[in-house]
Amino acid sequence: MIQSAPERRFVAVIAALQAELRQLHRARAQCTSDRGIRVFQSGAGYAASHRAAERAVAAGAGALVSWGLAGGLQPRLGTGSVIIATAATDSAGARWQAHEGWVTAVLSALPAGLTVESGLLYCSDRMLVTPDAKAAAARRSGALGVDMETHAIAAVAAQRQVPWIGVRVVADSLLHGLPAGLSACVDDDGNTRLAGVLHMLLRPGRWLAFANLAVCYRRADRSLALLASGLLPTAFAAPPVLAE
């Protein structure tokens, strides 16, 4: 059932990880005009993000944003590039379309200084840790980037008949591999696990990959900061369905 207009109170921004929300929280602390936004930290993966999206809609969300980092699947998209999802797909070939009018509004509202493309996001049920795995996903899907959550958020949006978009920043490009054991650095709620980080740092064989990833994440974090400061004051470009 479509929610009535009075119930459509806010835009829910859903991210898997604490680290993905750092810049958004920082921007909110400095912004006085973000009353139409609520933030939900889900934890990684389909099930966790699906639950978070359901909680958001039950609380009155009238629009959903999949926010955070992604792996790049196209060589032209380097670290820090922004992907605005027009659709999401999974390994089974299911496909969910984002709200076209909202995508257009967000693209028009983005701040300068960003490399931006709009298009398809591929959603995996596992982390793609090698360039070969990402290249294979790119060949299968033709997508711009990969994450593990947008399809869950899109599925809830379709079920509840609310609009959705994806705003993702490339952290690891197509050519970047991820260090083994990276998933142990976060807990089930998406919070950083210091024990997992220390365990990785105590393994010299992973230092180079970890150092390279840290450089990539700093670049991606700068893009997240620009996005947060640019989109928060407009409530993520005022989704058309909420502006009615």
C-alpha positions in Angstrom: 0.0 0.0 0.0 1.3 3.5 -0.9 1.8 5.6 2.2 -0.4 8.7 2.5 1.3 12.1 2.1 1.4 13.0 5.8 3.3 9.8 6.7 6.1 10.6 4.2 8.1 12.6 6.7 11.8 12.2 5.8 14.5 10.8 3.6 16.3 7.8 5.1 20.0 7.6 4.3 21.1 4.0 4.9 24.8 2.9 5.0 26.4 -0.3 6.1 29.4 1.0 7.9 30.3 3.5 10.6 33.2 4.7 8.5 30.8 5.4 5.6 28.7 7.7 7.8 31.5 9.7 9.4 31.4 12.6 6.9 27.6 12.6 6.8 27.5 13.0 10.6 30.1 15.7 10.5 28.2 17.6 7.9 24.9 17.3 9.8 26.6 18.8 12.9 27.3 21.9 10.8 24.0 22.0 8.9 20.9 23.7 10.2 18.6 22.7 7.2 18.7 18.9 7.2 15.5 18.3 9.1 14.2 16.0 6.3 17.0 13.5 6.8 17.4 10.5 9.1 20.4 8.2 9.1 20.4 4.4 9.6 23.5 2.3 10.0 22.7 -1.2 8.9 25.8 -3.4 8.9 27.1 -5.1 5.8 25.2 -7.3 3.4 21.7 -7.9 2.1 19.9 -9.1 5.2 21.2 -6.3 7.4 20.4 -3.6 4.9 17.0 -5.0 4.2 16.1 -4.9 7.9 17.4 -1.3 8.1 15.3 -0.2 5.1 12.2 -1.9 6.6 12.8 -0.1 9.9 13.2 3.2 8.1 9.9 2.8 6.2 8.1 1.7 9.3 9.3 4.9 11.0 7.9 7.0 8.3 10.6 7.3 5.6 9.1 8.4 2.3 12.4 7.9 0.3 15.5 5.7 0.7 19.1 6.5 -0.1 21.8 3.8 -0.4 24.9 5.7 0.8 28.5 4.8 1.1 31.4 3.2 -0.7 31.7 0.8 -3.7 34.2 -1.1 -5.6 34.9 0.2 -9.1 34.1 -2.1 -12.1 35.1 0.2 -15.0 38.7 1.3 -15.5 37.7 4.9 -16.0 36.3 5.1 -12.5 39.2 5.8 -10.1 39.2 6.1 -6.4 36.9 8.9 -5.3 34.7 8.8 -8.3 31.0 9.1 -7.6 28.3 6.7 -8.9 24.7 7.8 -8.8 22.7 4.6 -9.3 20.0 4.6 -11.9 19.3 0.9 -11.3 20.7 -2.0 -9.2 21.1 -5.7 -10.2 22.2 -8.9 -8.5 23.9 -12.1 -9.5 20.5 -13.7 -10.4 19.8 -10.9 -12.9 17.0 -9.2 -10.9 16.8 -5.5 -11.5 15.4 -2.5 -9.6 15.0 0.9 -11.2 15.8 4.0 -9.2 13.5 7.0 -9.3 14.4 8.8 -12.5 13.3 12.2 -11.5 15.2 12.0 -8.2 18.3 10.8 -10.0 18.1 13.8 -12.3 17.6 16.2 -9.4 20.6 14.8 -7.4 22.9 15.0 -10.4 21.9 18.7 -10.8 22.5 19.3 -7.1 26.0 17.8 -6.8 28.8 20.1 -5.8 31.7 20.9 -8.1 35.0 19.1 -7.9 33.7 15.5 -8.2 34.0 12.9 -11.0 30.5 11.6 -11.4 28.8 8.9 -13.5 25.2 7.6 -13.3 24.3 4.1 -14.2 24.0 0.5 -13.0 25.2 -0.9 -9.7 26.0 -4.6 -9.3 25.2 -6.0 -5.9 27.2 -9.0 -4.7 26.5 -11.3 -1.8 30.2 -11.3 -0.9 33.1 -8.9 -1.0 35.0 -8.9 -4.4 38.5 -8.8 -3.2 40.6 -9.3 -6.3 40.8 -7.4 -9.6 39.9 -10.6 -11.5 36.7 -11.1 -9.4 35.7 -7.5 -10.2 36.5 -7.8 -13.9 34.3 -10.9 -14.1 31.4 -9.0 -12.4 31.9 -6.2 -14.8 31.7 -8.5 -17.8 28.5 -10.2 -16.5 26.7 -7.1 -15.5 28.2 -4.1 -17.4 27.8 -2.2 -14.1 29.8 0.8 -13.0 30.4 -0.4 -9.5 29.7 -3.1 -6.9 28.4 -3.0 -3.4 26.6 -5.5 -1.1 23.6 -3.4 0.1 21.9 -1.3 -2.6 19.7 -4.2 -3.9 18.3 -4.8 -0.5 17.3 -1.1 -0.1 15.9 -1.1 -3.6 13.9 -4.3 -2.9 12.3 -2.7 0.1 11.6 0.5 -1.8 9.8 -1.5 -4.5 7.8 -3.5 -2.0 6.8 -0.4 0.0 6.3 1.8 -3.1 8.7 4.5 -2.1 11.5 6.0 -4.3 15.1 5.1 -3.9 18.5 6.2 -5.2 22.1 5.1 -4.7 24.9 7.5 -3.9 28.2 5.6 -3.9 31.9 6.6 -4.0 34.5 4.3 -5.4 37.0 3.2 -2.8 38.8 0.3 -4.5 39.0 0.7 -8.2 38.9 -2.1 -10.7 42.7 -2.6 -10.4 42.8 -2.5 -6.6 42.7 -5.7 -4.6 41.5 -5.8 -1.0 43.6 -7.3 1.8 42.6 -10.7 3.1 40.7 -10.6 6.4 39.2 -7.1 5.8 35.7 -8.2 6.8 37.1 -8.9 10.3 37.7 -5.2 10.8 34.0 -4.5 11.3 31.3 -6.1 13.5 27.8 -7.2 12.5 26.5 -3.6 13.0 29.1 -2.0 10.8 31.2 -0.6 13.6 35.0 -0.7 13.3 36.6 -3.6 15.3 39.9 -2.4 16.7 40.9 -6.0 17.4 40.4 -6.9 13.7 42.5 -3.9 12.6 45.3 -4.7 15.0 45.3 -8.4 13.9 45.8 -7.3 10.3 48.5 -4.9 11.3 50.4 -7.7 13.1 50.7 -9.5 9.8 53.5 -8.0 7.8 52.5 -9.7 4.6 49.3 -7.6 4.5 50.9 -4.3 5.3 51.3 -3.1 1.7 47.7 -4.0 0.7 46.4 -2.4 3.9 48.5 0.8 3.3 47.3 1.0 -0.3 43.7 0.6 0.8 44.1 3.4 3.5 45.2 5.8 0.7 42.2 4.8 -1.4 39.8 5.3 1.5 41.2 8.7 2.3 40.5 9.8 -1.3 37.0 8.3 -1.1 36.4 9.9 2.2 37.1 13.4 0.7 34.4 12.7 -1.9 31.9 11.6 0.7 32.6 14.9 2.5 31.8 16.9 -0.6 28.7 14.9 -1.2 27.5 15.3 2.4 28.0 19.0 2.5 26.4 19.5 -0.9 23.4 17.2 -0.6 22.4 17.6 3.0 21.1 21.2 2.7 18.8 20.2 -0.1 17.6 17.0 1.7 19.2 15.0 -1.1 17.6 17.2 -3.7 14.1 17.0 -2.3 12.8 13.8 -3.7 9.8 14.6 -6.0 7.4 12.4 -4.1 8.1 14.2 -0.9 7.8 17.6 -2.5 4.2 17.0 -3.6 
